Structure formats: structure tokens, C-alpha cells
Amino acid sequence: MAVSTLFRSIRAELFKVTFQNHVRYLNSGADKALLLKLRKATGYTFINCKKALEKFSNDISQAETWLHEQAQKEGWSKASKLEGRKAKEGLIGVLRNDNAAVMVEVNCETDFVARNEKFQQLVQDVALATMAHHCSKAQSGYRKSLLSAEDLAKLSMVEGPLLVDQLALTIGRLGENISVKRAVSIGVPSDWHIGSYVHAAVTGQSSLMMGRYGSLVVFQGGPEEQIETLGKKLGQHIVGEAPDTLGTMEDLPCGESETRLLPQTFLLEPNYTVGQYLTLHDARVLDFVRYKCGESSTPEVE
């Protein structure tokens, strides 16, 4: 027998044995249909899902609970080991609700993980928890709160554990350093408006918008039928031109290095400054916030 033929025969036999062992492994102990269902529901490996089903005699509810507990424990261990690793990727999430809006930043190590649906679910959980925290404080007038990582760690999910526990669970699943970095919540009176913009946005559940850059802008006035459009345009300008301060309507532009919002040349209507464009539409900006994913920040709680 030729050597090449012998090798092919050996390789075929090894493949056959490996495949048969794999089939026997999947079919032993754990119900195959439940195994596939648990795998799809949790995203954990077949080996761990099989182990969980065998441990609880194919009770899928107990198996799923146990898997989450194990992942969370492993997450805490991984979080401790990965804590020093840089997490500059991630997503900005913006969520609006009536006269309130929140913007959050969650970081990870790679863009690959930022595109993962479990990471995006964490961003949504952080945004919803921040919105719930904001709405729990029944206050009138203009409200703006900046939340640090420490503040966010104390918040609970809408229905579930603390955010810090959900963070550990996600680290256990994805195996990267992940951090819930910061958030801002804004509430306005009924005659004020909140505009928003997320660059290269991906829409999540609950109308959450996610991307690398985000902005919120608080303004008054403007044509009623153009409020949403005006808010988005202002948000686009803030993301694109990165102003540091608001400035005043009387400020004169100081050239390309202008960092005050109102004297800047309006990104979408270059014939006007932002202040001139607002005057044209009988509107005025009162405040704004801009986030860039991965930028250095040291927010203070208000």
C-alpha cells in the first residue's frame, strides 16, 4: 500500500472514531434537545451545558441558574486577573424617555467584543438602570447628574441583580476586561427639549442607540414640527466639532481653534455660526454633553 494511501486511511479512521466519540458524548447523560436549547439560550459551551444538565437531571431551569452562578464566580476571578489590562474600546449608549435622557459608556478591550450581543446587552442594562435611577428621583426643573464607575456599581438592574454582578457575569462569558465607566442623566421641564445623536449608531432594544460617539443637547424653542430634526443636527455638530463650553450669543468666532459651541461654524450649515442658526430658528441651547469612547474623563457627581 502506498504511503499516501495509508495516511489517508489512518486519517479517515481517526476522524470516524473522533466523530463517534463526539456523538456518544452529546447523547450521554444530557438530553440532546435540552442541550441544544440550553446552549442557544445561554451561549455557554456544550461541555458546560452538558455538565449542568447532568448535574440537575435534565432540569433546564436549574441548569441555567447554575451556569449563570458559575459564570459570575468565574467572572469575578477573571475581573481580578484582567483588571490591569487596557479597555479603550466599547460603546456609548443613548436612551431617551419623554423629558429625560441618559448617556452611558461601557468599555472592553477589543472591537470584536464590542460587536458581541452579550456586551451590547450589558450596555443596555447600564442605560436602563441609569434611567430608572433618574426617574426614581421625583424632582422638577432641570436635572443633570454625572455618575462615575463607583456610582454605577451601586445601581440595580431594572429586574435583576446589581450592575456590578451583571458586569462580572459578562466578563465570565466574554473573557475580556470590561468596565462600566460613566453615565450622565438629564431631565428637563415640559417646555424644554433634549436632542441626541450617536455616530454610526446601532439600535438595541428599548430604542437604545449605541456607537463610538454620542451627545445630548438641551435647548428651548424652535419650530414645533422641526424639534426632533433640530435636536439631531445640534447633536451631530457637537459630536463632529467637539466644543468644550457653551459660550454666549454675543461671542465672535476666533478661527479654526474655536472651542465654544455658539461661535463655532455650524457643521451642517457652514454659512452660519451655531448661534446664528439658533437665532434663525428662534431657539437657544442651554447645555450639552459629549462622549467619545475611550477618552480620559474624571466626572464629578452633581
C-alpha positions as CSV (number, residue, x, y, z in Angstrom):
1,M,0.0,0.0,0.0
2,A,1.3,3.4,-0.9
3,V,2.3,5.7,1.9
4,S,-0.1,8.4,0.9
5,T,-3.0,5.9,0.8
6,L,-2.0,4.6,4.2
7,F,-2.0,8.1,5.7
8,R,-5.5,8.8,4.1
9,S,-6.8,5.5,5.6
10,I,-5.4,6.3,9.1
11,R,-6.8,9.9,8.9
12,A,-10.2,8.7,7.9
13,E,-10.3,6.1,10.7
14,L,-9.2,8.8,13.3
15,F,-11.9,11.1,12.0
16,K,-14.5,8.3,12.3
17,V,-13.5,7.5,15.9
18,T,-13.4,11.1,16.9
19,F,-16.9,11.8,15.4
20,Q,-18.4,8.7,17.0
21,N,-16.9,9.7,20.4
22,H,-18.4,13.2,20.0
23,V,-21.8,11.8,19.2
24,R,-21.7,9.4,22.1
25,Y,-20.6,12.4,24.4
26,L,-23.5,14.5,23.3
27,N,-26.0,11.7,23.6
28,S,-24.9,10.5,27.0
29,G,-26.4,11.8,30.2
30,A,-27.9,15.0,29.0
31,D,-31.0,15.2,26.7
32,K,-29.8,16.3,23.3
33,A,-32.7,18.6,22.6
34,L,-32.4,20.3,26.0
35,L,-28.6,20.5,25.5
36,L,-29.1,22.4,22.2
37,K,-31.8,24.6,23.8
38,L,-29.6,25.5,26.8
39,R,-26.7,26.2,24.6
40,K,-28.7,28.6,22.5
41,A,-30.3,30.3,25.5
42,T,-27.1,30.9,27.4
43,G,-24.3,30.9,24.9
44,Y,-22.1,28.7,27.1
45,T,-20.1,25.8,25.7
46,F,-21.6,22.4,25.0
47,I,-19.3,20.9,27.6
48,N,-20.6,23.2,30.4
49,C,-24.2,23.0,29.3
50,K,-24.0,19.2,29.3
51,K,-22.3,19.2,32.7
52,A,-25.1,21.4,34.1
53,L,-27.9,19.2,32.7
54,E,-26.3,16.1,34.1
55,K,-25.9,17.7,37.5
56,F,-29.6,18.5,37.7
57,S,-31.0,15.5,35.9
58,N,-32.0,17.5,32.8
59,D,-33.8,20.2,34.7
60,I,-33.1,23.1,32.3
61,S,-34.2,25.8,34.7
62,Q,-31.8,24.7,37.5
63,A,-29.1,24.1,34.9
64,E,-29.3,27.6,33.5
65,T,-29.3,29.1,37.0
66,W,-26.2,27.1,38.0
67,L,-24.4,28.1,34.7
68,H,-25.0,31.8,35.5
69,E,-23.8,31.4,39.0
70,Q,-20.6,29.6,37.8
71,A,-20.0,32.2,35.1
72,Q,-20.4,35.0,37.7
73,K,-18.0,33.4,40.0
74,E,-15.6,32.9,37.2
75,G,-16.2,36.5,36.1
76,W,-15.1,37.8,39.5
77,S,-12.0,35.8,39.2
78,K,-11.4,36.9,35.6
79,A,-12.2,40.5,36.5
80,S,-9.5,40.5,39.2
81,K,-6.9,39.0,36.8
82,L,-7.8,41.3,33.9
83,E,-8.2,44.5,35.9
84,G,-4.9,46.0,34.8
85,R,-5.5,45.4,31.1
86,K,-6.5,48.4,29.0
87,A,-10.1,48.7,27.9
88,K,-10.3,51.5,25.4
89,E,-12.9,50.0,23.0
90,G,-16.6,49.7,23.7
91,L,-19.8,51.6,23.1
92,I,-21.6,54.8,24.0
93,G,-25.3,54.2,24.7
94,V,-28.0,56.9,24.5
95,L,-31.6,56.3,25.8
96,R,-34.4,58.8,25.7
97,N,-37.7,58.7,27.5
98,D,-40.2,61.6,27.4
99,N,-38.4,64.5,29.1
100,A,-35.4,62.5,30.2
101,A,-32.3,61.1,28.6
102,V,-29.2,59.1,29.7
103,M,-25.9,58.5,28.1
104,V,-23.5,55.8,29.3
105,E,-20.1,54.4,28.4
106,V,-19.1,50.8,28.7
107,N,-15.5,49.7,27.7
108,C,-13.9,46.5,26.6
109,E,-10.5,45.5,25.2
110,T,-11.4,44.8,21.5
111,D,-13.8,46.0,18.9
112,F,-14.7,42.3,18.3
113,V,-16.3,42.1,21.8
114,A,-17.9,45.5,21.4
115,R,-19.9,43.9,18.5
116,N,-21.0,41.0,20.6
117,E,-24.7,40.9,21.5
118,K,-23.9,40.0,25.2
119,F,-21.7,43.1,25.5
120,Q,-24.4,45.2,23.9
121,Q,-26.9,43.7,26.3
122,L,-24.7,45.0,29.2
123,V,-24.7,48.5,27.7
124,Q,-28.5,48.3,27.5
125,D,-28.7,47.1,31.1
126,V,-26.5,50.0,32.3
127,A,-28.6,52.6,30.3
128,L,-31.9,51.2,31.7
129,A,-30.6,51.1,35.3
130,T,-29.4,54.7,34.9
131,M,-32.8,55.8,33.6
132,A,-34.6,54.0,36.4
133,H,-32.3,55.7,38.9
134,H,-33.0,59.1,37.4
135,C,-36.8,58.5,37.3
136,S,-36.8,57.4,40.9
137,K,-36.0,60.9,42.0
138,A,-39.2,63.0,41.7
139,Q,-37.8,66.4,41.1
140,S,-39.0,69.3,38.9
141,G,-37.0,71.7,36.7
142,Y,-33.7,71.0,35.0
143,R,-31.8,68.0,36.5
144,K,-28.4,66.8,35.4
145,S,-26.4,64.0,37.2
146,L,-23.0,62.7,36.4
147,L,-22.3,59.2,37.6
148,S,-18.9,57.6,38.0
149,A,-18.0,53.9,37.8
150,E,-18.4,53.7,41.5
151,D,-21.8,55.2,41.4
152,L,-23.0,52.9,38.7
153,A,-21.7,49.8,40.5
154,K,-24.3,50.5,43.3
155,L,-27.2,50.5,40.9
156,S,-29.5,47.6,40.3
157,M,-30.8,46.4,37.0
158,V,-34.5,47.0,36.3
159,E,-35.4,43.4,37.1
160,G,-32.4,41.6,38.5
161,P,-29.0,41.8,40.3
162,L,-26.7,44.8,40.9
163,L,-25.0,46.1,37.8
164,V,-21.6,45.0,39.3
165,D,-22.9,41.4,39.3
166,Q,-24.1,41.6,35.7
167,L,-20.7,43.0,34.8
168,A,-19.0,40.0,36.4
169,L,-21.3,37.7,34.6
170,T,-20.5,39.3,31.2
171,I,-16.7,39.1,31.9
172,G,-17.1,35.5,32.7
173,R,-18.9,34.9,29.4
174,L,-16.6,37.0,27.1
175,G,-13.2,36.7,28.8
176,E,-12.1,40.3,28.4
177,N,-11.6,43.2,30.8
178,I,-14.8,45.1,30.7
179,S,-15.6,48.3,32.7
180,V,-18.7,50.4,33.2
181,K,-17.1,53.7,33.0
182,R,-19.5,56.6,33.4
183,A,-23.0,57.9,32.8
184,V,-25.0,61.2,32.7
185,S,-28.7,61.6,33.2
186,I,-30.7,64.7,32.2
187,G,-34.3,65.7,32.9
188,V,-36.0,68.8,31.6
189,P,-39.3,70.8,32.1
190,S,-42.1,70.1,29.6
191,D,-41.3,73.2,27.5
192,W,-37.6,72.3,27.1
193,H,-36.2,69.7,24.6
194,I,-33.4,67.1,24.6
195,G,-31.7,66.4,21.3
196,S,-29.3,63.5,20.8
197,Y,-27.0,61.9,18.3
198,V,-24.9,58.7,18.2
199,H,-22.3,58.4,15.5
200,A,-22.5,55.2,13.3
201,A,-25.4,54.1,15.6
202,V,-26.5,50.5,16.2
203,T,-30.1,50.3,17.6
204,G,-30.6,48.0,20.5
205,Q,-33.7,47.1,22.4
206,S,-35.7,49.8,24.2
207,S,-34.7,52.3,21.5
208,L,-31.2,52.4,22.8
209,M,-28.7,53.8,20.3
210,M,-25.1,52.7,20.5
211,G,-21.9,53.8,18.8
212,R,-18.4,55.2,19.3
213,Y,-19.5,58.9,19.9
214,G,-22.6,60.3,21.5
215,S,-24.1,63.6,22.5
216,L,-27.1,65.1,24.4
217,V,-28.1,68.7,23.9
218,V,-30.7,70.7,26.0
219,F,-32.5,73.5,24.1
220,Q,-35.6,75.7,24.1
221,G,-37.7,77.0,21.2
222,G,-37.5,76.0,17.6
223,P,-40.4,75.3,15.2
224,E,-42.6,72.6,16.7
225,E,-42.5,70.4,13.6
226,Q,-38.7,70.6,13.5
227,I,-37.8,69.9,17.1
228,E,-36.5,66.4,16.5
229,T,-34.5,67.4,13.5
230,L,-33.1,70.5,15.2
231,G,-32.0,68.4,18.2
232,K,-30.3,65.8,16.0
233,K,-28.5,68.5,13.9
234,L,-27.2,70.1,17.1
235,G,-26.1,66.7,18.4
236,Q,-24.3,66.0,15.2
237,H,-22.4,69.3,15.4
238,I,-21.4,68.6,19.0
239,V,-20.1,65.2,18.1
240,G,-18.3,66.4,15.0
241,E,-16.8,69.7,16.3
242,A,-16.2,68.7,20.0
243,P,-16.9,72.1,21.7
244,D,-15.7,72.4,25.3
245,T,-18.0,75.2,26.6
246,L,-21.3,76.8,25.5
247,G,-20.2,80.4,25.0
248,T,-22.6,83.3,24.5
249,M,-24.7,84.6,21.6
250,E,-22.5,87.7,21.5
251,D,-19.2,85.8,21.2
252,L,-17.3,86.3,17.9
253,P,-15.6,83.3,16.3
254,C,-11.9,83.1,16.9
255,G,-10.9,80.8,13.9
256,E,-10.5,77.1,13.4
257,S,-9.4,76.5,17.1
258,E,-12.8,77.8,18.4
259,T,-13.9,75.5,21.3
260,R,-17.0,77.4,22.3
261,L,-20.2,76.0,20.9
262,L,-22.2,79.1,19.9
263,P,-19.4,80.9,17.9
264,Q,-18.4,77.7,16.0
265,T,-19.3,77.4,12.3
266,F,-22.3,75.2,12.2
267,L,-21.3,71.9,10.7
268,L,-24.5,71.3,8.7
269,E,-25.0,74.9,7.6
270,P,-21.5,76.4,7.2
271,N,-22.9,79.9,6.2
272,Y,-23.9,80.3,9.9
273,T,-22.4,80.0,13.3
274,V,-24.3,77.8,15.7
275,G,-25.6,80.9,17.5
276,Q,-26.8,82.4,14.2
277,Y,-28.5,79.2,13.2
278,L,-30.3,79.1,16.5
279,T,-31.4,82.7,16.2
280,L,-32.8,81.9,12.7
281,H,-34.9,79.2,14.3
282,D,-35.9,81.1,17.4
283,A,-34.1,78.6,19.6
284,R,-31.3,78.6,22.2
285,V,-29.0,75.9,23.7
286,L,-28.8,75.7,27.4
287,D,-26.4,72.7,28.0
288,F,-24.8,69.8,26.2
289,V,-22.7,66.7,26.9
290,R,-20.4,64.9,24.5
291,Y,-18.9,61.4,25.0
292,K,-16.1,59.8,23.0
293,C,-15.5,56.1,23.7
294,G,-12.2,55.6,25.4
295,E,-11.4,59.2,26.2
296,S,-9.9,60.2,29.5
297,S,-12.5,61.6,32.0
298,T,-12.9,62.2,35.7
299,P,-16.6,63.2,36.1
300,E,-17.8,64.5,39.4
301,V,-21.2,63.7,40.8
302,E,-23.7,66.6,40.9
